[in-house]
């Protein structure tokens, strides 16, 4: 399997999730719901960082 390609696809999935959370935040009426969505959106950014780090490790190997 081409692990770098797989990880890059996963990064795109995480970016898509960020966009979905952002759209949901714009529609949310409740501040607490917006806060929860923001936390989830931020978590997707952490996932992207992890995936990018794994790609770097693959390239270094």
N, C-alpha and C positions, 0 to 999 in steps of 0.2 A: 504494500500500500504506500502511496505517496503521502507521508504524514504531513509534510509542509502544506501541500494542497488541502488536505483535510482540515488542518488548523486554520488556514486562510478562509475556508468556507465557514468554519465555526465563528470566526471573527465577523464575517458578514452577517451571520445569524444574530450575533450579539448586537451589532449595529442596528439591525432591523428591530430587535426588541427595544432598544433605546428609543427609536422613533415611535414605536407603538406606545411606550410609556409616556413620551412627551405629548403625543396626541391625546392620550387619556387624561393627562394632567390639565391640558387646556380645556377639557370638557367637564372636569370634576367640579362639582359645586361645593364640596366639603373640604375645608382646609386640612383636616386630618387625612382624608383620602389623598389629597394632593401630596401631602408629606410622605405617606406610605409609597405612593407611586414614584416620588423623587428618590426615596431610599432604594427602591427596586431598580430604578434607572441607573443610579450610581453604582449599584452592585454589578450591573452589566459592564460598566466601564472597567471595574476590577477584573472581570472575566477576560476582557480584551487584553488588559495588561499581562495577565497570566499566559494567555495564548501567544501573545507576541514574544514573551520571554521564552516560551517553549520553542518557538520558531528559531530564535537566536541560538538556543542550545543545539538544535538540530544542525544549524549551519556551522557551528563551531566544531561539531564532532567529525 
